[in-house]
Amino acid sequence: MLQNDASVLGLLLVILAMVFYTASLPQKGWQKFYSVFPPLLLCYFIPGLLNSFGIINGAGSQLYPVVSRYLLPACLVLFTLGMDWKQLAKLGPPAIILMLVGSFSIIIGGPIALFIVGKISPETVAGEGPDAIWRGLATIAGSWIGGGANQTALREVFKPSDRLFSQIVAVDVITAELWMAVLIYGAGFATKIDHFLKADSSQIDEVKNHLEEFQQTNQRIPATRDYIYLSAVGLGATGFAHWLAEKITPYLAEHYPALEKYSLTSTFFWITGLVTLMGIIFSLTPLRKLENVGASKLGSVFLYILVATIGMQMDLGSIADNPGLFAIGAIWMLVHAGTIVLVARWLKIPYFFLAVSSQANVGGSASASVVAAAFHPSLASVGIILAILGYAIGTYGGYLSALMMQWVSEM
């Protein structure tokens, strides 16, 4: 029904606004609704419903190519430039250890799950070319280590078909949200869980007090010039990455054609890798102070527009085509959960760090901050800080996991 991309973009933003507005309402009915259907899920699936019922045409729209090429790289820069290494150090080794352990378990969990399900049900993991299951699962690896931006980056690198990606998004979102519900539920029993983990949680109070002081001292209301600076950094780095990628990719394709097998001749791989590297470098300079005026918030706006444009390409009827994919997602998450719990008990790390580190991987900054705030509102930024680390390594870790899954598929 809607053919004009300007009209479709306007509709998508209205949908995002309504989701965020209703999710913020205090009424018990809305709170109960969003406890069952998280906002992120709706941002994916409402556009998917519009596409499935023919109200918009995701396949024919140019919104996703534009958003993925311009807003996605800018989003990665804005998320990573806020990385505060001193603040990470003050969290102590437990948070960083569990964050990296969580990332490692995601990297290896995908190949393990793919191998197990492939032995039990070969038809579930069948597929060639763009329909090869490992290509779709590669996007989950990016999502569960970093977030939606990393997922989209790997989607562009490995190019699964739209139909496969629709199925994968369902596995990704539903599995991740169920795990998030488990973590939040566990927050109510943190003391008992810490007893099981033999952990001392007194250091969390020290972190909480420091963060409260830090927030009150550094945050300020952004001026117009601050938004100009944020746009210049995000889109300037994006433009520079595009320019470099256009030089690097043809050179590699001509002189090292064998690298195509590892997607190293993909222009988009270099764009996302370069902007992430630039974001990390910016975090070591005074540009990091742009986080105080909302760098990650602007990055989140770009991310949710990206999420909506991804959703508008989904064919929800395809979800039932391969329900065995949910078995892969479940086994994958069990590998992650089991690994992070065992390491936490071995090193006697409190449940708070376990829950937030896990969700910083699986859910990204928004979900990680929600889980952290379930312990105390002032701790929400801990989740964001750890999630920023996930954004920084998500594309690289997801890429490594994808190569391992490709190898398992070819066995």
N, C-alpha and C positions, 0 to 999 in steps of 0.2 A: 504493500500500500504506500509506503514512504520510499521514494526513490532518491530524493535529494539528500546528499550527505550532511548538509548544513542542518536540515530538519531532523535527521537521525541523531546527529551530535547533540542538538538541543534536547531531544527526547531523552537521550542517555543521561545527560546532566541533570535533568529534572528527576529522573528515576533515582540517581545517586543522592540528590538532595532530599527526596522523600524518605529514602531508606535511612539516611543519617538523622533526619528530623524525628521520625517515628522511633528510632532506636534510642534517642535521647529523652523521650517522654517518660515521666515518672510513673504513669499509670501502670498498675499491676498487669493488666491485660497485655500491654505492649511489652513489658519486661518479660513476661512469661513466653510470649510469642518469640522474642529474640533469643531466649534461652534455648529454644528448640531449633529456630532457624536463624543462625548468626548473620549479621549484616553482610559479611563478605560473601556468604553463600548466595544471598539475594542479588548482590551486585553481579555475580556470574550468571545466575539462572533466570532472572527476570528478562535481561536481553536475550537469553537463550530461548525463552518462551516466545518472545516477540518474533524471533527468527523462525522458530519451529511452526508457528501458526501463520507465517507469511506476512506479518505486519511490516517487518523490515527484511532486507535481503543482505545478510552478512557477507555472503560469498561475492556479491557484486559491488560491495561498498569499498571505497578507498580509504576509509577511516583507519582501519587497522594498520595498513602499510605505513601511513603517515605517522601515526602515534608510535608505532614500534621503532621507527627510524629516528624520530626526533625526541619524543617525550621519554621513551624508555632509557636511552643513554643519559639524558639529563637527570632523570630520576636516580640512576645509579650514582652519578656524581654527587647529587645533593644528599643522598643517604650516607655515602662514605666519607665526605669531607668533615662530617661531625664527629668522626672517631676521635675520642679523647684518650690517648694512651695512658696519661697519668691517672685518669679516673679508672680505667680498666685495671691498672696496677693496684689501685687502692681496694678494689674488690677482692684482691687476694687470688692466689692460685686456684682455689676450688672452682670458681665460676668459669675461668678460662679453660681449666682442664676439662670440666664437664661439657663446655661448649664445643671444644675440639673433639672430645670423645663422641659427642652426639653427631658431629659432622662426619667423623670417621665411620660411625655405625650406619649412617645413611648411605655413605659411599659404597660400603661393602654389602649393606642389606639388600639393595636392589638386585645385584647379581645373584646373591644367595636365594632370594625369593623367586627370581626368574628361573633359576636352575631347578628348585624344588617343584614348582608348579609345572615346569616343562617336562619333568619326569613323570608326574602324575597325570597331567592332561596336556599332551603335546599340541592339541588343536587350539588351546587357549593362547599359546604363545606363537602360533603360526602367523605368517605374514611376510610379504616381500616388499621391497622398495619403500615408498612412503607409508605403507601399512605395516611395516615391521614393528612388532610390539616394543622392541628395545628403544626405538626412536621416541615413542610416546612416553615410555618410562623415564627417559632421559630428562624430560621436562619436570617430572615429579622430583627427581634428584635435585634439580636446581631450586625448585620450590621449597623442598624440605631442608635444604642447607641454608638458603638465603631468603627467597621470597618470590613474589609474583614477577618482579622485574627479572630476576635470574631465570625463572621458568620461561619467560617469554624470550629471553636471550637464547636459551638452549633450543627453544622451539624453532627459532630462526636459523640456528646452526644445523640442526638435524632434520628439520622439515618433515615432521609426521603429517599424515593427511588430516584434513579437518575432521573427518568422521572419527578417526582414531583419537585425535586430541579431545574431542567431545567426551569420549568414554574415559579418557585419562583424567580430565578435569573432575569428573564425578568421583573417581577413585581418590584423587588428591584431596578434594575439599571434604568429602564425607569422612574419610579415614582420619584426616588431620583434625577435623572438628570434634570427632568422637574422642580422640586422644586428649584434646584440649579440655573437654568436659571432665575427663578422668583426673587431669592435673588440678583443675580448679576445685573439684570435689575433694581431692586429697588435701587441699589447703586447710580445710576444716579439721583435719586430723594430723596437722603438721607435727605436733608434739609427739604423738604416738609413732609417727613415721620416723622422726628423728631418733627416737629411742631404738627403733628397729635398725636404723642406720648407724647407731652408736655415735651420733654427731652432736657437736656443741654449736648452738645457733646464736651465741652471744655476739659474734662478729657482725651478724646481720643488723643488730641495733646500732653499731658503730657506723656501718655503711648508711643506714637510714638517716642518722643525724647529719652526717656529712652531706648527703644529697639534698636534704632540706635547706641547709645553709647555702649550698651551691646554687640551687634554683632561685632562691630569693635574691642572691647577689648578682647573678649574671643575666637573667632574662629581662628583655625590654620590649617595648612596643615598637614594631618595625615602622620605619618611615618609607616614603616612596623610593628614595634612593637605595634602600636596603633591598626592595624587590627588584630594582634594576640590577644591583650587584648579583643577587641570586640568579636572575635570568641570564646575566652575562657569563657567570661561572658555569652554570649547567649547560646552556646552549652553546657557549663558546667552546667548552671542552668537547661537546658533541660534534661541532663543526670541525675541530682540529682532528678528532679521532676519525671522522669520515675521510678527511684529506689524507691522513697517514695510511688508513686501510686501503684506499684506492691506489696507493703506491706499493704497499707490501703485498697485497693479494696477487696482482698480475705477475710480480717478480717470482713469488713462490710457485705459482701455477706453471710458469715457463721453465724455471730451473729445477724445481723439486716437485714434479707432478705426483710422486708417490704420496705426498702429504695430504692429498685430497681424501684419502681413506680415513684420515683422522680429522677431517673437516678444517684443517689448517689453511685451506685455500678459500674458506668462507669469509667474505667481507664482513659479515655481521659478527662473526666470532672475534675478529680483530677490533671492531668498533667497541663491542661491550668489554672486551679485555682491556683495551686502552683507556676507556673512560673510568673503569674501576681503578686502574693503576693511577690515573690522574687524581681521582678522588682521594686515594690513600696518600698521595704526595701532598695534596692540598691540606689534608688533616694535620700535617706536620708544619704548616705555615700559619700565619695570622688569619688566613681565609677560614680556618676552623671556627672562628668567632661568628661566622655567618649562621651557625647553628643557633646562636642566641636570639636571632631574629626570625627563625622558622625555616631553616633549610630543609629539615626532614619533613616538616608539615607541607611545604610546597611540593617536595618529592612525593609525599603521600597523595596529594591531589592528582599529580601526573599518574601515579600508580593506579588509582581507582578509575581514572579515565581509561587506562590501559586494560584493566580488568573488565570493564564494561564492553570495550571493543572486542576483547577475546570472547566474552560471553555471547555477543551477537552473532558469532560464527558457529555456535553450537547447535547441533541437531539432537535435541533431547531424546528423540525416539531411538537413537543409536545406543543409548546407555544399556538397554536390555540385550543388545546384540552379543555381548561377551561378558557375562557376569563373572566369569572366572578371573577377570582382572582384579576384582575385589579381594580374591584370595591372595594375589600377589601383594596388594596394598596391605592386607592384614599381617602377612608374614613379615613383610618389610618393616612395619611398625613394631612388631614383636621383637625383631632383632635390635631395633633402636632402643626400645624400652628396656629389654633385658640387659643390654650392654651398659646403658647409663645407670641402671639401678645397681648392677654388680660393682661397677667402678665407684659409685657413691658410697656403697657399704664398705668396700675395701679401703677407701681413703677417708671414711667417716665424714662425709660432706653432707651438710644439712639439706633437707628436702626442698627448701626455698631455692637453693642453687640448682638442684636437680630439675625442678619444675620449670624454672625460668630459662635455664640453659637449653632444655629440651624444646620448649616452645619457641625460643629464639631461633632455633633451627627450623622446626616444623612449621611454625605459624608466621614468622616474621615479626617486625617491630610492633604492629598493632596488637597481635595476639599475645606476644610476650609481655607487653606492658599491661595487658589485662590480667594475665596470670600473676605478674608481680604485684599488681595493685590488689589482688585478692588477699595478699598477706598484709600490705599496708600501702595506702595511696602514694606516699612519698617514694616508694620503691619502684614505681612504674618505670622510671627512667633507667633502672638497671636492665630491664628487659630490652629497652630501646638500644642501650649501649651494646649489649651482647648481640642483638639482632643486626646492628651496623657491622659488627665483625662478620656475621653470617653473610650479609650482602657483599662484603669484600671478597669472601672466599667461595660464595655460592656458585658462581659461574664456573670457576676452576674445578671445584670439587665435583659439581654435577657433570662436568665434561669428562673427568676421570672415571666417574661411575658409569657414564654412558659407554665409554670405550670398553669397560669391563663387561657390561651387559651385551654389547655387540659381540665380544669374544665368546661369552656363554651361549649366545644364540647361534653362533656358527660352529659350535662343538658337535 
